[in-house]
């Protein structure tokens, strides 16, 4: 089959998979073509250059910063990439809203887990909430009162601070995380 047909087939397969809630995952069997065995079903040519099917596969399989309809939330994607990518943030996961970038009260947010910062979320304000601040943010009505972040964490009075639309949080070794509203 031609490379164009292969790319179209991968695109069609992912569209079917996404339309079936009972399909939990899919596997691309062959990553590279095996010219010696006359198998040309991989995403890479025998010389390891990317085929058009790689672009289709990548567009469907990578969803950092993407909404379920395929639209990109640039602020989330840019923050994901500039703040350590998958090594720091981990992979998108469903923390109750969906693994995709999703609307949450004041704008778009995407939840991540498995990276060096642990559970975190990246917001369409271009900031990430992580670690103890993330846990405090999710408690009680803190999310409702604080709203979305307006800064990343920064050094403050022997600890750290992060600012939000409706207040701020601080952390010090002696006090732990404290939440303040405007």
Protein Blocks (a to p, Z undefined) as FASTA:
>chain_A
ZZklmmmmmmmmmmmmmmpmkbmbdcdfblbdcfknopafbfbdfkopacfklmmmmmmm
pcghiafkopacfklmmmmmmnopjmlnopaddehjajbdcdehjaccdddehianlpad
ddfkopacehjllmmmmgcjllmmnmpafbdcddeehiacdddfkbccdddfklopaddd
ZZ
